[in-house]
C-alpha cells in the first residue's frame, strides 16, 4: 500500500556570498526593490522565537527585538542609502519577498508534480554571507512518493539547461510564470558566484529542509516505525521514490525526542518525518520546525561558511591582522555562545555541529592562527633585535671614533 501524507512543506536554501566591500550596496538594492520588505521581529508576535533563543543569539539574528516602535519608524523614514549604511552594520538582516496571492489553474497536463511557493526570504549576515530561502509545498497530492520525487528533483533543478523540460514539475503561482523564470529570479538575487565558489560552496544544488506528517494508518501504536523505515531513509537522504534503498547505506544521523517523530540530518539538509498519530505533529511541531529549529539550522550553516571564509583569508599574508581580529570576534561573539537553553533545540544544535564538523574546522583554523601568530611575534622580535643591534653597532662606532679623536687631541 502506498504511503499517504496529511501535511508537508519543504524549504530550499541557497547560500551565497557578497563581497564585503559591496555588502552595503547589496542591502541598498534589496531596499530599493519594491517587492522586498525588511522583516521586523517583535516580542509580541514572535514570542516563541524570543523565548527559544538566548539573549546574545537574539541580538545577533533578530536585532528588531531590541528596537522600540519609534526607533523602527525613524529607521523606515530614512533614505535608502542611509538606511542601508545602518542595516549593513547589523549582525543579521532579513528581507521577505512579497508574493502575489492569485494562483494559476493547473496546466493541461493531468500528470505531474504541482507545487506552490509559500514564502521567500533573504537572510544576510554583515560578513557578506547570505541565504536565499524558499518555502514550498506540493499541491493537491496525498502521495508520499510525490514529496520524495519533488525534493529529489527540485534541489538539482539549477543544473538543467532547459528548465521547462524538467520532468513534469509545475509551478502553481502567478508571481513566476514557470520554473525557468523562478531560476532567473534566484540568480538576480544571489548575483555572481565568484565569492561563493571561493569558499567551495555548491552553487548548483539547493540545501533541503523538509517536514512531512504521514497518515497515522502507516505509523501508530499497532504499526511500528521499522515497517516504513525505508521511506524515512529515502526522505532523509533526498532519494527518489523508485530508489531501491539499502538501509545499511543510510547516511543520515537520526534523532528522536518523540514517539511519532524522527529527525534526519545530512550535509545536504534536514528532515522531520512524523505521523498524525500525535496531534502535535500537525499543530505545534510544524511551526517550531520552520521557525526556532530552522534558524538554528541557518546559524550552524553560517558558522560553517564563515569558518571557511576565515580559512581562506588566513592564506593571504596581507590580511593577517584583520583576519586575526575577525577570528577572535567570532570566537567571543558566536563560537562560545549558548544558542538556546531549550533541550530539544540544544540537541538539534549539537547534531548539526557534528554533521558540519564545526569543531574540526574551528580547531584547524585555530592551529593555523596560533602558528601564524607565533611566527609574527618571532619575526617582530627578530626585527626588534636587529634594530637594537644596529643601534648598538652605530653607538659603538661612534664611541670608537670619539675615543680616537680624544687620543689625537692628547
matplotlib code that plots the C-alpha trace (Angstrom):
import matplotlib.pyplot as plt

x = [0.0, 1.3, 2.2, 0.0, 0.7, -1.5, 0.8, 4.1, 6.4, 10.0, 12.4, 15.1, 18.2, 20.8, 23.9, 25.7, 28.5, 28.6, 32.0, 32.2, 33.1, 29.9, 27.7, 26.1, 25.2, 23.6, 21.5, 20.5, 19.5, 17.1, 15.7, 15.0, 13.2, 9.6, 8.8, 11.3, 10.4, 12.6, 11.4, 10.9, 10.8, 8.8, 8.4, 4.6, 4.2, 7.3, 7.2, 8.3, 11.4, 12.1, 11.8, 13.8, 17.0, 19.4, 19.7, 23.0, 21.7, 18.6, 20.8, 22.7, 19.9, 16.9, 18.1, 14.5, 13.7, 15.7, 14.0, 11.2, 8.3, 9.6, 13.1, 11.7, 9.6, 12.7, 14.7, 11.9, 11.8, 15.4, 16.7, 17.7, 21.4, 21.4, 19.2, 21.5, 24.5, 22.8, 21.5, 24.8, 26.3, 23.7, 24.9, 22.0, 19.2, 16.3, 14.2, 10.9, 9.7, 6.1, 4.4, 1.3, -1.8, -3.6, -2.8, -2.8, -5.0, -3.4, -1.9, -3.3, -1.0, -3.0, 0.1, 3.0, 4.0, 2.4, 4.0, 3.3, 5.8, 4.6, 7.5, 10.8, 13.4, 16.9, 18.9, 22.1, 24.9, 27.2, 30.2, 28.6, 27.4, 23.7, 21.0, 18.2, 15.4, 12.2, 9.3, 7.3, 4.6, 3.3, -0.3, -3.3, -1.5, -1.5, 1.1, 4.3, 6.1, 5.4, 7.3, 10.2, 10.4, 9.9, 12.7, 14.9, 14.4, 13.9, 17.0, 19.1, 16.9, 19.6, 21.8, 19.3, 20.0, 16.3, 14.4, 10.9, 11.6, 12.4, 10.4, 6.9, 7.4, 4.9, 4.9, 1.5, 1.9, 1.3, 4.5, 6.6, 5.2, 7.3, 10.3, 12.7, 11.5, 11.9, 15.5, 16.2, 14.8, 17.0, 20.1, 19.1, 19.1, 22.2, 24.3, 27.8, 29.1, 32.7, 32.9, 30.7, 32.8, 36.0, 34.6, 33.8, 30.1, 27.9, 26.2, 24.3, 22.3, 19.9, 20.2, 16.9, 14.9, 11.7, 8.7, 6.2, 3.3, 2.3, -1.1, -1.5, -2.6, 1.1, 2.6, 0.7, 0.5, 0.0, 2.3, 5.9, 8.3, 10.5, 7.8, 8.2, 11.8, 12.9, 10.6, 12.3, 15.7, 14.7, 13.3, 16.3, 18.8, 16.7, 16.3, 13.6, 10.6, 11.7, 15.2, 15.9, 17.3, 19.6, 19.0, 22.7, 23.7, 21.7, 23.9, 21.5, 22.1, 18.8, 17.4, 14.1, 12.6, 9.0, 7.2, 5.9, 8.6, 12.1, 14.8, 17.2, 20.4, 22.8, 25.2, 22.6, 19.8, 17.4, 14.1, 11.5, 9.4, 6.2, 2.9, -0.6, -0.9, 0.3, -1.9, 1.2, 2.7, 0.3, -0.3, 2.6, 5.7, 5.5, 5.6, 8.6, 10.4, 10.1, 11.0, 13.1, 14.7, 15.1, 17.0, 19.2, 20.0, 20.8, 23.1, 25.1, 25.3, 26.6, 29.3, 30.5, 30.7, 32.2, 34.9, 35.7, 35.9, 38.4, 40.4, 40.6, 41.6, 44.3, 46.1, 46.5, 49.6, 48.4, 45.2, 46.6, 45.9, 42.4, 41.6, 43.1, 40.7, 37.7, 38.6, 38.8, 35.5, 33.9, 35.1, 33.9, 30.6, 29.4, 31.6, 31.3, 27.7, 24.9, 22.3, 19.4, 18.6, 15.8, 16.6, 15.5, 17.0, 20.3, 20.2, 19.5, 22.3, 24.7, 23.9, 24.2, 27.6, 28.7, 27.3, 29.1, 32.3, 32.4, 34.8, 37.3, 37.1, 37.4, 40.5, 42.2, 41.9, 42.9, 46.1, 46.9, 46.2, 48.4, 51.3, 50.9, 50.7, 53.9, 55.7, 54.5, 55.9, 59.1, 59.5, 58.6, 61.1, 63.7, 63.2, 63.5, 66.7, 68.2, 67.2, 68.8, 71.9, 72.2, 71.8, 74.4, 76.9, 76.3, 76.8, 80.0, 81.4, 80.5, 82.2, 85.3, 85.6, 85.2, 87.9, 90.2, 89.6, 90.3, 93.7, 94.6, 93.9, 96.2]
y = [0.0, 3.5, 5.7, 8.7, 12.1, 14.7, 17.7, 18.7, 21.6, 22.0, 24.9, 25.1, 27.0, 28.6, 30.1, 32.8, 35.3, 39.1, 40.8, 42.7, 46.0, 45.7, 44.5, 47.9, 48.4, 44.9, 45.8, 49.0, 47.1, 45.0, 48.1, 49.6, 46.5, 47.3, 43.6, 43.1, 44.2, 44.3, 41.6, 43.0, 40.7, 41.8, 40.1, 40.4, 38.5, 36.3, 35.2, 31.6, 32.7, 35.2, 32.6, 29.9, 31.8, 33.1, 36.9, 37.1, 35.0, 37.1, 40.2, 38.6, 37.1, 39.3, 42.9, 44.1, 42.6, 45.4, 48.2, 50.3, 51.2, 54.8, 53.6, 51.4, 54.3, 56.6, 53.9, 53.4, 57.1, 57.4, 57.5, 54.1, 54.9, 55.9, 53.0, 50.6, 52.0, 51.3, 47.9, 46.7, 47.1, 44.9, 41.3, 39.9, 41.5, 39.5, 40.5, 38.9, 38.9, 39.8, 37.1, 37.5, 35.9, 34.8, 31.3, 29.9, 27.0, 23.7, 23.2, 21.0, 18.2, 15.8, 14.1, 15.7, 17.4, 20.7, 22.9, 26.3, 28.9, 29.9, 32.3, 33.7, 35.3, 36.6, 36.3, 38.5, 38.5, 41.5, 39.4, 39.2, 35.6, 35.3, 32.7, 32.7, 30.6, 29.5, 27.6, 25.3, 22.7, 20.1, 20.9, 18.5, 15.3, 12.9, 10.6, 10.5, 9.5, 13.0, 14.7, 12.3, 13.0, 16.7, 17.1, 14.8, 16.6, 20.2, 20.6, 19.8, 21.9, 24.6, 22.2, 22.0, 23.9, 23.7, 24.0, 23.9, 20.3, 19.2, 16.0, 17.4, 19.7, 22.6, 25.9, 27.0, 30.7, 33.9, 35.5, 33.4, 32.0, 28.9, 27.3, 29.0, 32.4, 31.4, 30.3, 33.7, 35.5, 33.5, 34.3, 38.0, 37.9, 35.8, 37.5, 36.4, 33.0, 34.2, 34.9, 31.8, 29.4, 30.7, 29.0, 25.7, 26.2, 24.2, 26.7, 24.1, 22.5, 23.7, 22.6, 21.0, 21.4, 19.4, 18.5, 15.7, 14.3, 10.9, 9.4, 7.6, 4.4, 3.7, 4.5, 4.1, 2.0, -1.1, -0.4, 0.2, 2.8, -0.1, -1.2, 2.1, 2.9, 2.6, 5.5, 7.6, 6.7, 7.8, 11.0, 11.8, 11.2, 13.0, 10.0, 9.3, 7.2, 4.4, 4.2, 0.7, 1.9, -0.2, 0.6, -0.1, 2.7, 5.3, 8.4, 10.4, 11.0, 10.2, 11.9, 11.4, 13.1, 12.0, 8.7, 9.6, 12.0, 11.5, 13.9, 13.1, 15.1, 15.1, 17.6, 18.1, 19.0, 18.3, 16.4, 15.8, 12.7, 12.5, 10.7, 12.1, 9.7, 12.6, 15.7, 17.8, 16.7, 18.8, 21.6, 22.9, 20.9, 22.1, 25.7, 25.1, 23.3, 26.2, 28.9, 28.0, 24.9, 26.5, 29.5, 27.1, 25.3, 28.6, 29.7, 26.5, 26.8, 30.3, 29.1, 26.6, 29.1, 31.8, 29.5, 28.6, 32.3, 32.8, 29.9, 31.4, 34.8, 33.4, 32.3, 36.0, 37.3, 40.9, 40.4, 38.5, 41.2, 41.9, 38.2, 37.6, 40.2, 38.6, 35.1, 36.5, 38.3, 35.1, 33.1, 35.6, 36.5, 33.3, 30.2, 30.1, 31.3, 29.1, 29.4, 28.1, 26.6, 24.6, 20.9, 19.8, 22.8, 22.1, 18.5, 19.8, 22.3, 19.7, 17.3, 20.0, 21.0, 17.3, 16.9, 20.1, 19.1, 22.5, 21.6, 20.1, 23.1, 25.6, 23.9, 23.5, 27.3, 28.0, 25.9, 27.9, 31.1, 30.1, 29.2, 32.4, 34.5, 32.9, 33.5, 37.1, 37.5, 35.8, 38.0, 41.1, 40.1, 39.4, 42.8, 44.4, 42.5, 43.6, 47.2, 47.2, 45.5, 48.2, 50.9, 49.3, 48.9, 52.6, 53.6, 51.5, 53.0, 56.5, 55.8, 54.4, 57.5, 59.8, 57.8, 58.2, 61.9, 62.2, 60.4, 62.7, 65.8, 64.5]
z = [0.0, -0.9, 1.9, 2.3, 3.9, 5.7, 5.7, 4.2, 3.2, 2.1, 2.4, -0.3, 0.9, -1.3, 0.4, -1.4, -0.6, -1.3, -1.3, 2.0, 0.2, -1.8, 1.0, 1.8, -1.9, -1.9, 1.1, -0.7, -3.8, -1.7, 0.0, -3.4, -4.7, -4.0, -3.6, -0.7, 2.8, 5.9, 8.2, 11.7, 14.7, 17.7, 21.1, 21.0, 17.7, 17.8, 21.4, 20.6, 18.8, 21.6, 24.4, 22.4, 21.6, 24.2, 24.6, 22.7, 19.9, 19.6, 19.4, 16.6, 14.5, 15.2, 16.1, 15.7, 19.1, 20.7, 18.7, 20.0, 17.7, 17.5, 16.5, 13.8, 12.4, 12.4, 10.5, 8.0, 7.3, 6.4, 2.7, 1.3, 1.3, 4.9, 5.9, 4.1, 5.9, 9.2, 8.3, 6.9, 10.4, 12.0, 12.6, 10.6, 8.4, 7.0, 4.0, 2.9, -0.7, -1.4, -3.4, -5.4, -3.9, -7.1, -8.2, -11.7, -12.5, -13.4, -16.8, -19.5, -18.2, -16.0, -14.5, -12.7, -9.5, -8.9, -6.2, -4.7, -3.2, 0.2, 1.3, 0.1, 2.4, 2.0, 5.2, 5.2, 7.8, 7.8, 6.8, 3.3, 3.9, 2.8, 2.4, -0.2, 1.4, -0.2, 1.4, -1.0, -0.7, -3.1, -4.1, -4.3, -3.5, -0.6, -2.1, -0.1, -3.3, -4.7, -1.9, -2.3, -6.1, -5.7, -3.1, -5.1, -8.5, -7.5, -5.4, -8.5, -10.9, -11.2, -13.1, -16.0, -19.2, -20.3, -17.1, -18.7, -19.7, -16.1, -15.6, -15.1, -12.1, -12.4, -10.6, -9.3, -8.7, -10.6, -9.3, -11.7, -14.9, -14.8, -13.2, -15.6, -14.5, -10.9, -11.6, -13.3, -10.3, -7.9, -9.9, -9.9, -6.1, -5.5, -8.2, -9.2, -7.9, -7.7, -3.9, -3.2, -5.2, -3.4, -0.3, -2.1, -1.8, -4.2, -6.4, -8.4, -5.7, -3.0, 0.5, 1.6, 4.8, 4.8, 7.0, 6.5, 8.5, 7.2, 7.7, 11.1, 9.3, 8.5, 11.9, 15.1, 18.3, 16.2, 13.3, 14.1, 12.5, 11.3, 8.9, 7.0, 7.8, 4.2, 3.4, 6.1, 4.7, 1.2, 2.6, 4.9, 2.1, -0.6, -2.8, -5.5, -4.7, -7.0, -5.4, -4.1, -0.8, 1.3, 5.0, 5.8, 3.5, 5.3, 5.6, 7.8, 11.5, 13.3, 16.3, 18.0, 21.1, 20.5, 19.8, 16.4, 15.0, 13.8, 12.6, 9.8, 9.4, 6.5, 5.0, 2.2, 4.6, 7.5, 7.5, 10.2, 9.5, 11.6, 12.0, 12.6, 15.4, 17.6, 17.2, 18.0, 14.6, 12.6, 15.0, 17.1, 15.7, 12.1, 13.3, 15.6, 12.7, 10.4, 12.9, 16.0, 14.5, 11.0, 12.3, 14.4, 11.1, 9.4, 12.2, 12.0, 8.3, 8.8, 11.3, 8.7, 5.9, 8.0, 9.2, 5.6, 4.8, 7.6, 6.5, 3.0, 4.4, 6.6, 3.5, 2.4, 4.2, 3.8, 5.8, 8.8, 11.4, 10.1, 9.9, 13.3, 14.7, 12.9, 14.3, 17.9, 17.5, 16.0, 19.0, 21.5, 19.9, 18.4, 18.9, 22.7, 22.6, 24.0, 21.3, 23.4, 26.7, 25.1, 25.5, 22.0, 20.4, 22.2, 20.8, 17.3, 17.6, 18.8, 15.9, 13.3, 14.6, 14.3, 10.8, 9.6, 11.5, 13.0, 15.9, 13.4, 11.1, 14.0, 15.6, 12.3, 11.8, 15.4, 14.9, 11.8, 13.6, 16.6, 14.3, 12.3, 15.5, 16.8, 13.5, 13.5, 17.1, 16.2, 13.2, 15.2, 17.9, 15.3, 13.7, 17.2, 17.9, 14.6, 15.2, 18.7, 17.3, 14.6, 17.2, 19.4, 16.4, 15.4, 19.0, 19.3, 16.1, 17.4, 20.7, 19.0, 16.7, 19.8, 21.6, 18.6, 18.4, 22.1, 21.7, 18.8, 20.9, 23.6]

ax = plt.figure().add_subplot(projection="3d")
ax.plot(x, y, z, "-o")
ax.set_aspect("equal")
plt.show()
